[in-house]
Amino acid sequence: MKTRILIADDKQENLYLLESLLKGNGYVVTSVSNGKEALESALRNPPDLIIADILMPEMDGFTLCKKWRAHDVLKTIPFVFYTATYTDAKDEELALHLGADRFIRKPQDPDAFMKLIRDLLIKLNEGEFSPPKKPAEVDETVHLREYNQALIRKLEDKLADYERAYKELEKSEALYHDLVETSQDLIWQCDAEGRYIYLNPAWEQVFGYKIEEMLGRKFSDFQTPEYAERDVQEFMRLLEGNSVRGLETVHIGKSGNEIHLVFNAKFIQDEYGKTAGTRGTAYDITARKHTEEELKNQMRELDKFNKLMVGRENKMVDLKQEINLLLKRLGEPKKYKANE
């Protein structure tokens, strides 16, 4: 009969990797996600060995180990801790006091891990395995103090992790804020009604309005009717989950001047997954449009000039031909060649 191993870990990726490793070595594996489920599963169908994480919901590994060793059915079954969070020497000491047979830290080389498991099972099969003493035989006051100290260490480590993450987040937010506030591109956000709820300082330079004069107003308020109608339709498409890139449009500045913009935008969702509005960037191409219009005007003038010159050249050719014809009638030689 194949050896049956119970594994308990609240992280599915850990369960998958451990289950694959053990099954690949010929063991029958049952997987659960916390200590409570592990205890219930073991009482229904006792395994030959259990491998458990320590930090788990419902019932942590330390509590599971203590209950395991106190139960008449389970107390002789080897108990192995496999943990990445409780890695302090004092954590290992507490685990062994509670009755664990092995304390293995993650990550562990697969071959080295399997050797530890096989060696423990060989001792079990050869009758050389003797479980540790019951937790009840350990001074309860000492055990409780060690257990609480271990929890405090983990909480303090977690708090330190949160503080580091918070500081990094603050740095990232500060960097993001600086980039947005100093960007020459127009950065904006609208609510689901199309009202501006955020505009970066670049808008004041381009539009001539103060930011507070634009916030709360619809973007279409700053457009001519023909562009407003089209862009409202684009806005409705965005709210349906679409995005837009390179949309050219025209807005009106405070002084009544036309402002040519290129928009990139996407929809945004709130914490409940509901569409909350749109956000994006835009950049001012008014100067480019003016340059393009000037070039078009110059090309039109050049075309007129070319047509005028060609007309004049044709008239000169006709005149030369008439002169040559008159000279011929007078019996005199041609004065102008055909291609002159």
Rosetta blueprint (number, residue, H / E / L):
1 M L
2 K L
3 T L
4 R E
5 I E
6 L E
7 I E
8 A E
9 D L
10 D L
11 K L
12 Q H
13 E H
14 N H
15 L H
16 Y H
17 L H
18 L H
19 E H
20 S H
21 L H
22 L H
23 K H
24 G H
25 N L
26 G L
27 Y L
28 V E
29 V E
30 T E
31 S E
32 V E
33 S L
34 N L
35 G H
36 K H
37 E H
38 A H
39 L H
40 E H
41 S H
42 A H
43 L H
44 R H
45 N L
46 P L
47 P L
48 D L
49 L E
50 I E
51 I E
52 A E
53 D L
54 I L
55 L L
56 M L
57 P L
58 E L
59 M L
60 D L
61 G H
62 F H
63 T H
64 L H
65 C H
66 K H
67 K H
68 W H
69 R H
70 A H
71 H L
72 D L
73 V L
74 L L
75 K L
76 T L
77 I L
78 P L
79 F E
80 V E
81 F E
82 Y E
83 T E
84 A L
85 T L
86 Y L
87 T L
88 D L
89 A H
90 K H
91 D H
92 E H
93 E H
94 L H
95 A H
96 L H
97 H H
98 L H
99 G L
100 A L
101 D L
102 R E
103 F E
104 I E
105 R E
106 K L
107 P L
108 Q L
109 D L
110 P H
111 D H
112 A H
113 F H
114 M H
115 K H
116 L H
117 I H
118 R H
119 D H
120 L H
121 L H
122 I H
123 K H
124 L H
125 N H
126 E L
127 G L
128 E L
129 F L
130 S L
131 P L
132 P L
133 K L
134 K L
135 P H
136 A H
137 E H
138 V L
139 D L
140 E H
141 T H
142 V H
143 H H
144 L H
145 R H
146 E H
147 Y H
148 N H
149 Q H
150 A H
151 L H
152 I H
153 R H
154 K H
155 L H
156 E H
157 D H
158 K H
159 L H
160 A H
161 D H
162 Y H
163 E H
164 R H
165 A H
166 Y H
167 K H
168 E H
169 L H
170 E H
171 K H
172 S H
173 E H
174 A H
175 L H
176 Y H
177 H H
178 D H
179 L H
180 V H
181 E H
182 T H
183 S L
184 Q L
185 D L
186 L E
187 I E
188 W E
189 Q E
190 C E
191 D E
192 A L
193 E L
194 G L
195 R E
196 Y E
197 I E
198 Y E
199 L E
200 N L
201 P L
202 A H
203 W H
204 E H
205 Q H
206 V H
207 F H
208 G L
209 Y L
210 K L
211 I H
212 E H
213 E H
214 M H
215 L L
216 G L
217 R L
218 K E
219 F H
220 S H
221 D H
222 F H
223 Q E
224 T L
225 P H
226 E H
227 Y H
228 A H
229 E H
230 R H
231 D H
232 V H
233 Q H
234 E H
235 F H
236 M H
237 R H
238 L H
239 L H
240 E L
241 G L
242 N L
243 S E
244 V E
245 R E
246 G E
247 L E
248 E E
249 T E
250 V E
251 H E
252 I E
253 G L
254 K L
255 S L
256 G L
257 N L
258 E E
259 I E
260 H E
261 L E
262 V E
263 F E
264 N E
265 A E
266 K E
267 F E
268 I E
269 Q E
270 D L
271 E L
272 Y L
273 G L
274 K L
275 T E
276 A E
277 G E
278 T E
279 R E
280 G E
281 T E
282 A E
283 Y E
284 D E
285 I L
286 T H
287 A H
288 R H
289 K H
290 H H
291 T H
292 E H
293 E H
294 E H
295 L H
296 K H
297 N H
298 Q H
299 M H
300 R H
301 E H
302 L H
303 D H
304 K H
305 F H
306 N H
307 K H
308 L H
309 M H
310 V H
311 G H
312 R H
313 E H
314 N H
315 K H
316 M H
317 V H
318 D H
319 L H
320 K H
321 Q H
322 E H
323 I H
324 N H
325 L H
326 L H
327 L H
328 K H
329 R H
330 L L
331 G L
332 E L
333 P L
334 K L
335 K L
336 Y L
337 K L
338 A L
339 N L
340 E L
